[in-house]
Structure formats: structure tokens, C-alpha cells
């Protein structure tokens, strides 16, 4: 049988839940205070993980560190996009 394309199928697919994409979007949109807390927790777990060789502490540090890196990258991208623009020093010199 021939498959027919439904014009609404693209919109339906766009509304489907994508947990990884939604989680990444939430991390990238984290407020500044949350990013600072993540950095502090990551540093603290790193210091504890250096002294203690317990595997679960190292796994927890790795997960928190990964989320922290994504949050810092998202925060940096937002900051660059908000502060980029015209100005005296951004014009082309003639």
C-alpha cells in the first residue's frame, strides 16, 4: 500500500515530548544563581572526590560537573546574545 503524507503530521511530531531536548533546554535557561550554585556544588564534590575514592561520590561529581558545564555554556551564550549589539566600538572603521 501507498503511504499518504498527512499535512498535520509534522506539527504533531513537533509537539511530541523529547526528554533530552527539554532537559537540555531547561539547563541552558538556568538562572545565574542556579549556575553559581552548580559551580559551588561541583567544586565541593570535586574536593571531596579527590580525598575519598568512593565510586558513588565520583559518579555524583561527574554528573553534577556535566550539568554544570552545560549550564555555564548556556549562561555564557545567553550573556553574549544579550550584550552583543551596535555601539561605538563595534562599527566598521572607515
Secondary structure, DSSP 8 states (H G I E B T S, - for coil): ------TTHHHHHHTS--HHHHHHHHHHT--HHHHHHHHHHHHHHHHHHHH---HHHHHHHHHHHHHHHHHHHHHHHHHHHHH-S--GGGS---
